[in-house]
């Protein structure tokens, strides 16, 4: 807890060098990091615009330290990528999530909602297609929300892909003929 608080202070001050040194001292001292530790480190990397390092962190550090990665870590990073308009990277993080810590329907819905809100339709479609391929639960309302944005923007190809992914997930498509 003390190390997490110190790391959080480094995030607040954007002091990447000190945070990195604290983390290494923590691990060297035999203190096993927790998901909370990784969450703080993700925030630090995002604040410093170090997205590659954040992705590498969630990809390797939890398993290297004997910690089962929680889906919320991947969600946190994917949301940060979306807010920074890095759709490709968000999709890559979602793929990692599917492999290492499958998301809940709420988590996937949160990402789809962010994509719809930010008009990042290609990313939203990619996430929905990935979810359908992995057979994870997706709330019909969230998928339909993305579909509605595609219909409103007259993006027929996206409407078709969303409709197909929804069908693959067994979700009812409301007003399917309105593309």
C-alpha positions as CSV (number, residue, x, y, z in Angstrom):
1,X,0.0,0.0,0.0
2,X,2.8,2.4,0.9
3,X,4.5,1.8,-2.5
4,X,1.2,2.3,-4.3
5,X,0.7,5.6,-2.6
6,X,4.3,6.7,-3.4
7,X,3.7,5.7,-7.0
8,X,0.5,7.6,-7.1
9,X,2.4,10.7,-5.9
10,X,4.8,10.2,-8.8
11,X,1.9,10.1,-11.2
12,X,0.5,13.3,-9.8
13,X,3.9,15.0,-10.3
14,X,4.6,13.3,-13.7
15,X,7.9,12.0,-12.2
16,X,8.4,8.9,-14.4
17,X,12.0,8.4,-13.3
18,X,11.2,8.2,-9.6
19,X,8.2,6.0,-10.2
20,X,10.3,3.6,-12.2
21,X,13.0,3.5,-9.5
22,X,10.4,3.0,-6.7
23,X,8.8,0.1,-8.7
24,X,12.2,-1.6,-9.2
25,X,13.1,-1.1,-5.6
26,X,9.7,-2.6,-4.6
27,X,10.2,-5.7,-6.7
28,X,13.9,-6.0,-5.7
29,X,12.8,-5.9,-2.1
30,X,10.6,-8.9,-2.6
31,X,7.3,-7.0,-2.4
32,X,4.9,-8.4,-4.9
33,X,3.0,-5.8,-6.9
34,X,-0.8,-5.9,-7.0
35,X,-3.3,-5.0,-9.6
36,X,-3.6,-1.7,-7.9
37,X,0.2,-1.2,-8.4
38,X,-0.2,-1.9,-12.1
39,X,-3.2,0.4,-12.3
40,X,-1.1,3.3,-10.9
41,X,1.8,2.5,-13.3
42,X,-0.7,2.5,-16.3
43,X,-1.9,5.9,-15.2
44,X,1.6,7.1,-15.0
45,X,2.5,5.9,-18.5
46,X,-0.7,7.4,-19.9
47,X,-0.1,10.7,-18.2
48,X,3.4,10.8,-19.8
49,X,2.0,9.6,-23.2
50,X,4.1,6.4,-23.0
51,X,1.5,4.1,-24.4
52,X,4.0,1.5,-25.8
53,X,5.4,1.1,-22.3
54,X,1.9,0.8,-20.8
55,X,1.0,-1.9,-23.3
56,X,4.2,-3.8,-22.5
57,X,3.5,-3.4,-18.8
58,X,0.0,-5.1,-19.0
59,X,1.3,-7.7,-21.5
60,X,4.3,-8.9,-19.4
61,X,4.6,-7.6,-15.8
62,X,1.6,-9.3,-14.1
63,X,2.6,-12.8,-15.1
64,X,6.3,-12.0,-14.6
65,X,5.5,-11.0,-11.0
66,X,3.1,-13.9,-10.3
67,X,0.0,-11.7,-10.4
68,X,-3.1,-12.7,-12.3
69,X,-4.0,-9.7,-14.5
70,X,-7.4,-8.3,-13.9
71,X,-9.6,-7.3,-16.8
72,X,-9.9,-3.8,-15.4
73,X,-6.2,-3.1,-16.2
74,X,-6.8,-3.8,-19.8
75,X,-10.0,-1.7,-19.8
76,X,-8.2,1.2,-18.1
77,X,-5.5,1.2,-20.8
78,X,-7.9,0.6,-23.7
79,X,-10.1,3.5,-22.6
80,X,-7.0,5.8,-22.3
81,X,-6.0,4.8,-25.8
82,X,-9.5,5.7,-27.1
83,X,-9.5,9.0,-25.3
84,X,-6.2,9.7,-27.0
85,X,-7.7,8.7,-30.4
86,X,-5.4,5.7,-30.7
87,X,-7.9,3.2,-32.0
88,X,-5.4,0.7,-33.3
89,X,-3.7,0.5,-30.0
90,X,-7.0,0.2,-28.1
91,X,-7.9,-2.8,-30.3
92,X,-4.6,-4.4,-29.6
93,X,-5.1,-4.0,-25.9
94,X,-8.6,-5.5,-26.2
95,X,-7.1,-8.5,-28.0
96,X,-4.7,-8.9,-25.0
97,X,-7.7,-8.7,-22.7
98,X,-9.5,-11.4,-24.6
99,X,-6.4,-13.6,-24.3
100,X,-5.4,-12.9,-20.7
101,X,-8.4,-11.8,-18.8
102,X,-11.7,-11.9,-20.7
103,X,-13.9,-8.8,-20.3
104,X,-17.4,-8.7,-18.9
105,X,-20.3,-7.4,-21.1
106,X,-20.2,-4.1,-19.1
107,X,-16.5,-3.7,-20.0
108,X,-17.0,-4.3,-23.7
109,X,-20.0,-2.1,-23.6
110,X,-18.0,0.7,-22.0
111,X,-15.5,0.5,-24.8
112,X,-18.2,0.4,-27.5
113,X,-19.9,3.4,-25.9
114,X,-16.7,5.4,-26.0
115,X,-16.1,4.5,-29.6
116,X,-19.7,5.6,-30.4
117,X,-19.3,8.8,-28.4
118,X,-16.0,9.7,-30.1
119,X,-17.2,8.7,-33.6
120,X,-14.4,6.1,-33.7
121,X,-16.6,3.7,-35.7
122,X,-13.8,1.6,-37.3
123,X,-12.4,0.9,-33.9
124,X,-15.8,0.1,-32.4
125,X,-16.6,-2.2,-35.3
126,X,-13.2,-4.0,-34.8
127,X,-13.9,-4.4,-31.1
128,X,-17.3,-5.8,-31.7
129,X,-16.0,-8.2,-34.3
130,X,-13.2,-9.3,-31.9
131,X,-15.8,-9.9,-29.2
132,X,-18.0,-11.9,-31.5
133,X,-15.1,-14.0,-32.6
134,X,-14.2,-14.7,-29.0
135,X,-17.8,-15.3,-28.1
136,X,-17.7,-12.9,-25.1
137,X,-20.9,-11.5,-23.8
138,X,-22.0,-8.2,-25.3
139,X,-25.1,-6.3,-24.3
140,X,-27.4,-5.8,-27.2
141,X,-28.0,-2.2,-26.2
142,X,-24.3,-1.4,-26.4
143,X,-23.9,-3.0,-29.9
144,X,-27.1,-1.3,-31.1
145,X,-25.8,2.1,-29.8
146,X,-22.7,1.7,-32.0
147,X,-24.9,0.6,-34.9
148,X,-27.2,3.6,-34.5
149,X,-24.2,6.0,-34.8
150,X,-23.1,4.2,-38.0
151,X,-26.7,4.5,-39.4
152,X,-26.8,8.2,-38.5
153,X,-23.4,8.8,-40.2
154,X,-24.5,6.8,-43.2
155,X,-21.6,4.4,-42.9
156,X,-23.3,1.4,-44.6
157,X,-20.2,-0.8,-44.5
158,X,-19.9,-0.4,-40.8
159,X,-23.7,-1.0,-40.3
160,X,-23.3,-4.3,-42.2
161,X,-20.3,-5.4,-40.1
162,X,-22.0,-4.5,-36.9
163,X,-25.2,-6.2,-37.9
164,X,-23.2,-9.3,-38.8
165,X,-21.3,-9.3,-35.5
166,X,-24.5,-8.9,-33.6
167,X,-26.0,-11.8,-35.4
168,X,-22.9,-13.9,-34.7
169,X,-23.4,-13.0,-31.0
170,X,-27.1,-13.9,-31.2
171,X,-28.2,-10.3,-30.6
172,X,-31.4,-9.0,-32.0
173,X,-30.9,-6.2,-34.5
174,X,-33.6,-3.6,-34.2
175,X,-34.6,-1.9,-37.5
176,X,-32.1,-4.0,-39.5
177,X,-33.4,-2.6,-42.8
178,X,-32.7,1.0,-41.9
179,X,-29.1,1.2,-43.2
